[in-house]
């Protein structure tokens, strides 16, 4: 009877080892998947940061150009307003 119990315990231990190995492989696969996804997300984050930097640079150029055009238009209006009226009527 003791030999039967020992064999039963050995069988249970062997089964537990198989289950633990399966769980360990499943966890390793899950960790590998999460690592891959994390790497992909980091790459996307770096691309987003680069795009944000480009957008900020373009915004600065746009503001500079808009300011320059405004100043040029303002100067033209001031020049026009300072010129004598040539339309035959008084302003």
C-alpha positions in Angstrom: 0.0 0.0 0.0 2.8 2.4 0.8 4.4 1.6 -2.6 1.1 2.5 -4.2 0.9 5.8 -2.4 4.5 6.6 -3.3 3.7 6.0 -6.9 0.6 8.1 -6.7 2.6 11.0 -5.1 5.3 10.6 -7.7 2.7 10.8 -10.4 1.1 13.9 -8.9 4.5 15.5 -8.5 5.3 14.8 -12.2 2.0 16.2 -13.3 2.6 19.3 -11.1 6.0 19.8 -12.8 4.4 19.6 -16.2 1.7 22.1 -15.3 4.4 24.5 -13.8 6.5 24.2 -17.0 3.4 24.9 -19.1 2.5 27.9 -17.0 6.1 29.1 -17.1 6.2 28.8 -20.9 2.9 30.7 -21.2 4.2 33.5 -18.9 7.4 33.7 -20.9 5.4 34.0 -24.1 3.2 36.7 -22.5 6.3 38.6 -21.3 7.8 38.4 -24.8 4.6 39.7 -26.3 4.4 42.6 -23.8 8.1 43.4 -24.4 7.5 43.5 -28.2 4.4 45.8 -27.7 6.4 48.1 -25.4 9.2 48.4 -27.9 6.7 49.2 -30.6 5.0 51.8 -28.4 8.4 53.4 -27.6 9.1 53.7 -31.3 5.7 55.3 -31.9 6.4 57.7 -29.0 9.8 58.7 -30.5 8.2 59.3 -33.9 5.5 61.4 -32.3 8.1 63.5 -30.5 9.9 64.0 -33.8 6.7 65.1 -35.5 5.9 67.4 -32.7 9.3 69.0 -33.0 8.8 69.5 -36.7 5.4 70.9 -36.2 6.7 73.4 -33.6 9.4 74.5 -36.0 6.9 75.0 -38.8 4.7 76.9 -36.4 7.6 79.3 -35.6 8.2 79.8 -39.3 4.5 80.5 -39.9 4.4 83.0 -37.0 7.5 84.7 -38.3 6.1 84.9 -41.9 2.7 86.1 -40.7 4.3 88.8 -38.6 6.5 89.9 -41.5 3.5 90.1 -43.9 1.5 92.0 -41.3 4.3 94.5 -40.9 4.7 94.9 -44.6 0.9 95.4 -45.1 0.9 97.9 -42.2 3.8 99.9 -43.8 2.0 99.9 -47.2 -1.2 101.2 -45.6 0.8 103.9 -43.8 2.5 104.8 -47.0 -0.8 105.0 -48.8 -2.4 107.1 -46.1 0.6 109.5 -46.1 0.5 110.0 -49.8 -1.5 112.9 -51.2 -4.8 112.1 -52.7 -4.6 111.6 -56.5 -8.2 110.8 -57.2 -9.3 114.4 -57.6 -11.1 114.5 -54.3 -10.1 115.5 -50.9 -9.9 112.7 -48.4 
